């Protein structure tokens, strides 16, 4: 199915040219989609929306909450002509979010187009709305900072390595907690792993959260350090993401889970043009955090000191290098 946003724009224009009385007016669009879709305009305030129509008995709206953002509003409405139908309406509140709105709708409509199961379609739409929420909170959001971009490249470098070791892909994605605010980037059943990136020129990593390297509190704690450099022979962030998606090609649930993690991190395809720098990971070494590892522990801080950050010289921690046998 080829998505054409102009079909939505044209429907809004036709509706606007035809209405003269208060109310919400709609036209069907993408009529081959298994779940009915319409475009609407409200006469009073000229609010525009795209609506997805469900059988009430097949979906449970009580499990879905979406707090209104600056860019979009989501509401559930009853069909005036058929009490058995439930309409999920996605309103565009601010035209400055039009590009993000178009990309979200493309993702939604192409994802559900050929699916007969309305419950599954509803769940897909709900998840995508939640995952894309960040794009509609601030019209100035242009994607990841350069530091975040490189950090994500480092985490994906490890993700690729773990997959190459034939660890169950579903498990790996579940263990990847960094995008969702986990203290450590990866929480495996038998170990914790924090990934840091650095450049050969600086040869040091920065620690902003003392708890991440607290080997006294966390057992089997490892630090992974990836040396990342810009190199035209390397890959962009978009390319390494596409490579991983190909691995999940035969499992739609894994692809959805992976995309959900990326959205939580702050990566959206709408910003792909911002990630054109090519990188290579020259190395990815692992360090076992044990006694005498050069870190700062909260218990050693004098009373009144907080918000401590520090750097670790990679050349000074060579004796703590671990082999990769712990990854399982």
Secondary structure, DSSP 8 states (H G I E B T S, - for coil): ----THHHHHHHHHHHHH--SSSEEEEEESTTSSS-EEEEEETTT--EEEEEEEEGGG--GGG------SSEEEEEEE-SS-TTEEEEEEEE--GGGHHHHHHHHHHHHHHHTT---HHHHHHHHHHHHHHTGGGGT-TT--S--HHHHHHHHHHHHHHHHHHHTT--HHHHHHHB-GGGT-SSSEE-SS-EEEEEEE-TTT-EEEE--GGGG-TTTSSSEEEEEEEEEEEEEEE-HHHHHHHHHHHTTT-HHHHHHHHHHHHHHT--GGGGGG----EEEEEEEEEE--TT-S---GGGS-TT--S--EEEEGGG-GGGEE-STT--
